[in-house]
C-alpha cells in the first residue's frame, strides 16, 4: 500500500493514524507479545530501518527502557 495515499484516506475517513511502533505497543498492551524490544531487534536485523530516537521512545512507553 502506498503509505501517503493510505494516510490521506484514513484522515478523510476520520480514522486514527499509527505506525508499526503503535502496533507493537498495542500488541504488548493486549498481551499478544511479551516485549517489543525483541521484535524491534528482529525487524532491524531483517533490514527494517527505524531511528534510534523512535526506538528509545517506544521502549520507554513500553516500560522496557534501560
N, C-alpha and C positions, 0 to 999 in steps of 0.2 A: 504494500500500500504506500502511496505517496504520502509521507508524513504531513507535508504542508496542506495538501488537499483534505486529508483526514481531519486535521486540526480545524481547518476552516469549516468543514461540515459539522463537526462536533459543536463548535461555537455557535453556528447558526441554529442548531437543534437544542442549544442550552445545556449540553452535556458537560460534565466536569472533565478537565484535561489532566492527565498524569502520565508519566513515563515509566520506564522499566523499574526505576527505583521505587516509585509509588506502588507498583505492582508487587515488588518484593516485600516492601514494608507491610502491605495489606496481607500478603500471604503469611507473613510471620504473625501478625495480629490474630489471624483466624486459625493459626496452628497448622498450616499446610507445610511450612518449613520451620526448622528449629533456629537456624542462624542465616542471616543474609550474607555475612562475610564469606562463607564458603561458596555460596552461589556466585558472588561477585568475583572471587578468585578464579572459579572455573570459567566464567564468562571472559575474563581478561586473558586467561591462558588460551582461549579459543579465538582471540583476535578482537573481542568487543572492546572498544575504546570508550573510556569514561574518565573525566577529570578526577584527580585525587581530592580536590575540594568537595566535589559532589559525593564521592565515596565517603569521605570523612563525615559530612553532614548526615548522610543516610545511616551510617554506623552509630552516630550519636543518637539519632531519633530511634534507632532500634535497640538502644541500650547496650551496644557492642563496642563502643569506643574505648580505646585503651588509655 
